[in-house]
Amino acid sequence: MQHRTRYSAEFKAKVALTALSESKTLAELASEYKIHPSQISNWKQELIENQH
C-alpha cells in the first residue's frame, strides 16, 4: 500500500511559482519534481486564489 506524500508549503509555493513563470511546461515540472501535472495545477490555482 502506498502512503500519501505530504509536501511542505515552501515546496508547493516553489513549484507553483515555477509553473506560473511558464519557463517550463507542466509536464516538464511534473517529471522534474516527480508529481502529477494536475497536482501542480491545483497548487498553482491555490497560490493565485490566496493572493487576492
Phi and psi restraints in degrees (value plus and minus 20) as a CYANA .aco file:
   2 GLN   PHI    -106.3   -66.3
   2 GLN   PSI     127.3   167.3
   3 HIS   PHI    -123.0   -83.0
   3 HIS   PSI     127.8   167.8
   4 ARG   PHI     -91.3   -51.3
   4 ARG   PSI     120.4   160.4
   5 THR   PHI    -111.5   -71.5
   5 THR   PSI     111.2   151.2
   6 ARG   PHI    -121.4   -81.4
   6 ARG   PSI     105.5   145.5
   7 TYR   PHI    -122.5   -82.5
   7 TYR   PSI     123.9   163.9
   8 SER   PHI     -91.6   -51.6
   8 SER   PSI     138.4   178.4
   9 ALA   PHI     -80.8   -40.8
   9 ALA   PSI     -55.9   -15.9
  10 GLU   PHI     -84.3   -44.3
  10 GLU   PSI     -62.4   -22.4
  11 PHE   PHI     -84.5   -44.5
  11 PHE   PSI     -65.3   -25.3
  12 LYS   PHI     -79.9   -39.9
  12 LYS   PSI     -64.9   -24.9
  13 ALA   PHI     -83.9   -43.9
  13 ALA   PSI     -62.1   -22.1
  14 LYS   PHI     -79.5   -39.5
  14 LYS   PSI     -67.7   -27.7
  15 VAL   PHI     -86.1   -46.1
  15 VAL   PSI     -63.5   -23.5
  16 ALA   PHI     -84.2   -44.2
  16 ALA   PSI     -62.5   -22.5
  17 LEU   PHI     -85.5   -45.5
  17 LEU   PSI     -57.2   -17.2
  18 THR   PHI     -84.3   -44.3
  18 THR   PSI     -60.3   -20.3
  19 ALA   PHI     -85.8   -45.8
  19 ALA   PSI     -59.8   -19.8
  20 LEU   PHI     -86.6   -46.6
  20 LEU   PSI     -50.6   -10.6
  21 SER   PHI     -90.4   -50.4
  21 SER   PSI     -38.1     1.9
  22 GLU   PHI      38.3    78.3
  22 GLU   PSI       7.3    47.3
  23 SER   PHI     -97.4   -57.4
  23 SER   PSI     -41.3    -1.3
  24 LYS   PHI    -156.4  -116.4
  24 LYS   PSI     135.7   175.7
  25 THR   PHI     -96.5   -56.5
  25 THR   PSI     144.0   184.0
  26 LEU   PHI     -80.0   -40.0
  26 LEU   PSI     -57.6   -17.6
  27 ALA   PHI     -84.3   -44.3
  27 ALA   PSI     -61.6   -21.6
  28 GLU   PHI     -84.4   -44.4
  28 GLU   PSI     -63.7   -23.7
  29 LEU   PHI     -84.5   -44.5
  29 LEU   PSI     -62.2   -22.2
  30 ALA   PHI     -80.7   -40.7
  30 ALA   PSI     -61.3   -21.3
  31 SER   PHI     -87.1   -47.1
  31 SER   PSI     -62.4   -22.4
  32 GLU   PHI     -84.6   -44.6
  32 GLU   PSI     -64.4   -24.4
  33 TYR   PHI    -115.6   -75.6
  33 TYR   PSI     -22.6    17.4
  34 LYS   PHI      38.3    78.3
  34 LYS   PSI      27.9    67.9
  35 ILE   PHI    -154.6  -114.6
  35 ILE   PSI     141.6   181.6
  36 HIS   PHI     -93.6   -53.6
  36 HIS   PSI     121.1   161.1
  37 PRO   PHI     -76.1   -36.1
  37 PRO   PSI     -55.5   -15.5
  38 SER   PHI     -86.0   -46.0
  38 SER   PSI     -49.7    -9.7
  39 GLN   PHI     -86.2   -46.2
  39 GLN   PSI     -60.0   -20.0
  40 ILE   PHI     -83.6   -43.6
  40 ILE   PSI     -62.4   -22.4
  41 SER   PHI     -80.8   -40.8
  41 SER   PSI     -61.6   -21.6
  42 ASN   PHI     -82.1   -42.1
  42 ASN   PSI     -66.4   -26.4
  43 TRP   PHI     -84.0   -44.0
  43 TRP   PSI     -58.9   -18.9
  44 LYS   PHI     -83.4   -43.4
  44 LYS   PSI     -63.7   -23.7
  45 GLN   PHI     -84.4   -44.4
  45 GLN   PSI     -62.2   -22.2
  46 GLU   PHI     -79.5   -39.5
  46 GLU   PSI     -63.3   -23.3
  47 LEU   PHI     -81.7   -41.7
  47 LEU   PSI     -64.8   -24.8
  48 ILE   PHI     -83.6   -43.6
  48 ILE   PSI     -64.4   -24.4
  49 GLU   PHI     -86.1   -46.1
  49 GLU   PSI     -55.8   -15.8
  50 ASN   PHI     -98.6   -58.6
  50 ASN   PSI     -30.6     9.4
  51 GLN   PHI    -102.4   -62.4
  51 GLN   PSI     -35.0     5.0
